Amino acid sequence: RIRLPIVDPGVVLLASSDAARRDLMSSLLVRHGYRVTACLGVSCVTEFIGANVPDVLVLDCVNAEQDVRALLPRLRCERRTMRTPAIALARHAVDGETSAILRSFSIPLLIGEADADDMVDAIGGLFFSRNGAGSSAVLRLDA
């Protein structure tokens, strides 16, 4: 008999300042087998990463574009987090400055509602791109 290895589920650090949106995304990811640590806003990411490094970082840009723009350069300059795969989520298109920073760090942006299977698939795909440099594509979930 062949025994498959037991693998711990990946840790997703989910940062969102919208409590309802954060809870919805967190429950979706947990249902799909991920361990989720949810943060209230992007500002708590550096506190969490001080003690842990997640397998994947999910940044909700809703009401937090300025925080995302400030956080990403710091994370990509730190040795522990420079290769952590990340994805950004937004309900609508983000401003040009935020879009440029996401592109410069090859972080995909998913635009649309958080209950789409595409969101979970995109986050799952980040576990296979462990070098942190993914596609800088903009994916519309509600198209």
C-alpha positions as CSV (number, residue, x, y, z in Angstrom):
1,R,0.0,0.0,0.0
2,I,1.0,3.5,-0.7
3,R,0.5,6.0,2.1
4,L,0.1,9.6,1.2
5,P,1.9,12.0,3.5
6,I,-0.1,14.0,6.0
7,V,0.3,17.7,5.1
8,D,-0.6,20.6,7.3
9,P,-3.0,23.0,5.6
10,G,-1.4,26.2,4.4
11,V,-1.5,29.3,6.5
12,V,-3.2,32.3,4.8
13,L,-2.8,35.7,6.4
14,L,-5.9,37.6,5.4
15,A,-5.9,41.4,6.0
16,S,-9.1,43.3,5.6
17,S,-10.5,46.4,7.3
18,D,-14.1,45.4,6.4
19,A,-15.2,42.9,9.1
20,A,-18.1,41.4,7.1
21,R,-15.9,41.0,4.0
22,R,-13.0,39.5,6.1
23,D,-15.4,37.0,7.8
24,L,-16.8,35.9,4.5
25,M,-13.4,35.4,2.9
26,S,-12.1,33.7,5.9
27,S,-15.0,31.2,6.1
28,L,-14.6,30.5,2.4
29,L,-10.9,29.7,2.8
30,V,-11.5,27.6,5.9
31,R,-14.1,25.5,4.1
32,H,-11.6,24.8,1.4
33,G,-9.1,23.5,3.9
34,Y,-6.8,26.5,4.7
35,R,-5.8,27.7,8.1
36,V,-6.6,31.4,8.2
37,T,-5.3,34.1,10.4
38,A,-7.4,37.2,9.9
39,C,-6.1,40.7,10.6
40,L,-8.1,43.8,11.1
41,G,-6.6,45.9,8.3
42,V,-3.3,45.9,6.6
43,S,-1.5,47.6,9.4
44,C,-1.5,44.5,11.6
45,V,0.3,42.4,9.0
46,T,3.7,43.6,10.1
47,E,2.9,42.7,13.7
48,F,1.8,39.1,12.7
49,I,4.8,38.7,10.4
50,G,7.2,39.7,13.2
51,A,6.5,36.3,14.8
52,N,5.3,34.2,11.8
53,V,5.6,34.0,8.1
54,P,2.4,32.9,6.3
55,D,2.3,30.7,3.3
56,V,0.2,33.2,1.4
57,L,-0.7,36.8,2.1
58,V,-4.2,38.1,1.0
59,L,-4.6,41.9,1.1
60,D,-8.0,43.4,0.8
61,C,-7.7,46.8,-0.8
62,V,-11.2,47.9,0.1
63,N,-10.7,51.2,2.1
64,A,-7.0,50.4,2.5
65,E,-5.2,51.2,-0.7
66,Q,-2.8,53.7,1.0
67,D,-1.9,51.0,3.6
68,V,-1.3,48.4,0.9
69,R,1.0,50.9,-1.0
70,A,3.0,51.5,2.2
71,L,3.2,47.8,3.2
72,L,4.3,46.0,0.1
73,P,7.7,47.7,-0.4
74,R,8.5,46.9,3.3
75,L,7.5,43.3,2.9
76,R,9.4,42.8,-0.3
77,C,12.6,44.3,1.2
78,E,12.6,41.9,4.2
79,R,14.4,38.7,3.8
80,R,11.7,36.6,5.6
81,T,8.8,37.9,3.5
82,M,10.3,38.8,0.1
83,R,9.2,35.6,-1.5
84,T,5.9,35.1,0.3
85,P,3.2,34.8,-2.4
86,A,0.6,37.6,-2.2
87,I,-2.7,38.5,-3.8
88,A,-4.7,41.7,-3.6
89,L,-8.5,41.9,-3.6
90,A,-10.8,44.8,-4.5
91,R,-14.5,45.3,-5.2
92,H,-13.7,47.8,-7.9
93,A,-10.7,49.0,-9.8
94,V,-7.9,50.5,-7.7
95,D,-6.2,53.8,-8.2
96,G,-3.2,54.1,-10.6
97,E,-0.6,54.3,-7.9
98,T,-1.8,51.1,-6.1
99,S,-2.1,49.3,-9.4
100,A,1.5,50.3,-10.3
101,I,2.9,49.0,-7.0
102,L,1.0,45.7,-7.4
103,R,2.4,45.3,-10.9
104,S,5.9,46.2,-9.8
105,F,5.9,43.3,-7.2
106,S,4.0,40.9,-9.6
107,I,1.0,40.7,-7.3
108,P,-2.2,39.8,-9.0
109,L,-5.3,41.8,-8.3
110,L,-8.7,40.2,-8.2
111,I,-11.6,42.5,-8.7
112,G,-15.1,41.5,-7.7
113,E,-17.1,39.9,-4.9
114,A,-15.3,37.6,-2.5
115,D,-17.7,34.7,-2.7
116,A,-16.5,33.6,-6.1
117,D,-14.8,30.2,-6.6
118,D,-12.3,32.0,-8.7
119,M,-11.0,33.8,-5.6
120,V,-10.3,30.5,-3.8
121,D,-8.7,29.0,-6.9
122,A,-6.4,32.0,-7.3
123,I,-5.3,31.9,-3.7
124,G,-4.8,28.1,-4.0
125,G,-2.7,28.7,-7.0
126,L,-0.3,30.9,-5.0
127,F,0.8,27.8,-3.0
128,F,2.3,26.5,-6.2
129,S,4.2,29.7,-7.0
130,R,6.3,29.7,-3.8
131,N,8.8,32.1,-5.2
132,G,6.5,35.0,-4.6
133,A,6.6,36.3,-8.1
134,G,3.3,35.5,-9.6
135,S,1.3,37.1,-12.4
136,S,0.6,40.8,-12.1
137,A,-2.7,40.2,-13.9
138,V,-6.0,41.9,-13.1
139,L,-8.7,39.3,-12.8
140,R,-12.3,40.3,-12.8
141,L,-14.4,37.9,-10.8
142,D,-17.7,39.5,-11.7
143,A,-17.2,39.7,-15.5
